[in-house]
Amino acid sequence: SHRSDMAMASPYDAVHGSLVPIAVVVVGATVLLRKAWGWMTSLDEAKDALRAEMGPEATRKGCVDLPSVFQEPQKELTVVVPAYNEAERIGSMLRETLEYLEKRKSMQPGFEWEVIVVDDGSKDRTCHVVSEFAKKHGNEKVRCLRLAKNAGKGYAVRRGMLGGRGKKLLMADADGATRIEEYDRLERALEKLTQGNEGQPAVSVGSRAHLESASTAQRSFYR
């Protein structure tokens, strides 16, 4: 009842109750500022690391002014392809990938995409092959980020992700071991995880482990 509600309120609540919303606002603003500062710091650290990694020559040419995953997304999808000495195989993988992405865009006009190939210090013509695709499709769609030295697949993937502009980030192997069409299944899995909330972080991982039994050789009885 109204009487019991009034009985539960203490004199302290009556005097200081108005301070509670103000305190909540201040705390909320502080949290947002800390997050914003963290994002800005992470972006600065990523840029500094990239400058150090690519060397003074790349910095002088302006090659390090790359987009960042910490900025507002400009694409629906970023495909990150780590590559090391993949000049012989990456061409066919890129053709299949770009064909799929263009087809997807024709069916979904707002589906903007990009492919970032991270050349992990290759000694062959990997970056040259990617550059030919960039000339044909434009740097807005295809980019090659060339690392000064080989740092390993994990590092290459991380560096590519840091430069992604997509709402969704996909890692795909340069040898095309998994067909790009499988992205549809990963996307549906992400939608189940986020339940339509695009701001909800989520990770979906594809596995070929279920194919092992089918690819294992079976011995006959007499062997």
PyMOL commands that set and color helices and strands:
alter all, ss='L'
color gray80, all
select helices_A, chain A and resi 2-8+11-16+19-60+90-107+126-137+153-162+180-194+209-215
alter helices_A, ss='H'
color red, helices_A
select strands_A, chain A and resi 75-83+113-119+142-146+166-171
alter strands_A, ss='S'
color yellow, strands_A
deselect
rebuild
show_as cartoon
